[in-house]
Amino acid sequence: MIKVLTIIWTALCSAFLVSPALAQEKLTERTFRLGPGAESPPATLADMKWLAGHWVGQALGGTTEEIWSPAKAGSMLGMYRLIVDGKPVFYELLTIVEENGSLVLRLKHFNPDLTGWEEKDKTVNFPLVALRDGAVHFEGMSFHPQGAALTVYLAIGQEGGGVYEEAFSYARVLPEAK
């Protein structure tokens, strides 16, 4: 009887140790998505407060910039732009909100003339997958802060299928001295 209980206990412990891995599936080296039926882990905007500020870096063949507001009224608001050869290529308006005890990052894309990519009532949604090892993993996107530096990894779909990972390397822009 003790041997049977030991086997059952071992199986239960193994299931609990493995279950977080089943909650997420790897998309690219540093991005994940929620597994079938998995729910986002508990989180609040306090887990993202380090993101507030102005970030500038390089990616997609140009200069990238993100500006994030501190959390207020249940959301953080972000602005993104890509500039290549001195001209804007596209913009994004982003929010991070608390929803169902976790976080969701939402965004809309805009051309330089502010015409939208998505339908007016549609957004691109990135539910939270994990908070792990100092990184914040949304579905298909992960934030890896290191002091005044930030690397964002994004899984980007390719025509004809497949996904590749793009790294956005940012540095925090410090406020100018007065």
Buried (B, 14 or more C-beta within 10 A) or exposed (E): EEEEEEEEEEEEEEEEEEEEEEBBBEBBEBBBBBEEEBEBBEBEBEBBEBBBBBBBBEBBEBBBBBBBBEBEEEBBBBBBBBBEEEEBBBBBBBBBBBBEEBBBBBBBBBEEEEEEEEEEEEBBEBBBBBBEEEBBBBBBBBBBBEEEEBBBBBBBEEEEEEEEBBBBBBBBEEEEEE
